[in-house]
Amino acid sequence: MWHFKRHRRESLRAQPFPDAWRAVIERNVDLFHRLSADDQRELLGHTSVLLAEKHFEGCGGLELTDEIRVTIAVQAAVLLLHRETDYYPRLTSILIYPTTYVLPGGGQIGEGGFEEQDSVVLGHTAPRLGALVLAWDAALHGARHFHDGVNVVFHEFAHQLDFEDFVVDGTPVLDSPAQYSSWTSVLGAAYDQLRLERDQGQPSFLNQYGATNPTEFFAVATESFFERPGELLARHALLYGELRSFYRQDPAQWNAGPLERPAHTREGPD
């Protein structure tokens, strides 16, 4: 079964990426233009696999389009670059609402924690849910506004990476005992610092939602790693180093010059 899956994925990655889908990415996803040509090719291959393997569904009256599917899938694929991946194996469906939606109370918010009241959210997933829910306007905003440090797609798919070892603790599957030890030390210290800043009412570079629990900290740190890498490196060098080792990417070194973009007219909400 694994041999068949690997062969099918290799075939999907080798197929020409549709021009219409690439045009969507070039129009909507600012980060795409920061990547090298090799990374762009790898990213498009991962995007093809995700589009083929995951079920996308419009909710709350949203009419699902290729633009929506591609814009979300390519952002999810960024987290997979340069690594062996099973393409978010615990995830089967991606449900998309037009905008914020109500998450009923009683949902799990972390290991051993539950939300008692209804809440209005931009994204949600859980280890036993098998699905990931997103607000389309927030997903598009995150794609188009690279460097603002907010990306709901990165955040929710980082949770899926956390879930892969069946333990919701802010630690994805790592390569070695030494890496687990370093990860626990560095991310634990950064998490404790963020909690202290929150409790003392101090400003912080990282979104203080990350002080909720370790799994939210990993998701928030992932957003900053890809969207504000230079600042993260300057302010939290050890944290940046752990994320660089895990993701096998160094976004602080991405092209920081003016974007070289096709003269597409942006369409849809922003």
Salt bridges, closest charged atoms under 4 A:
GLU26 OE2 - ARG22 NE 2.93
GLU26 OE1 - HIS264 NE2 3.90
ASP30 OD1 - ARG261 NH1 2.98
ASP30 OD1 - ARG266 NH2 2.93
ASP38 OD1 - ARG41 NH2 2.11
ASP39 OD1 - HIS82 NE2 2.82
GLU42 OE2 - HIS46 NE2 3.23
GLU53 OE2 - ARG8 NH1 3.12
GLU53 OE2 - ARG9 NE 2.77
GLU57 OE1 - HIS55 NE2 3.28
ASP66 OD1 - ARG69 NH1 3.12
GLU67 OE2 - ARG27 NH2 3.47
ASP86 OD1 - LYS5 NZ 3.99
ASP86 OD1 - ARG9 NH1 2.78
ASP148 OD2 - HIS141 NE2 3.27
ASP175 OD2 - ARG248 NH2 2.71
ASP199 OD1 - ARG198 NE 3.04
GLU216 OE1 - HIS155 NE2 2.84
GLU216 OE1 - HIS159 NE2 3.17
GLU223 OE2 - HIS155 ND1 2.77
GLU231 OE2 - ARG228 NH2 2.73
ASP270 OD1 - HIS145 NE2 3.15
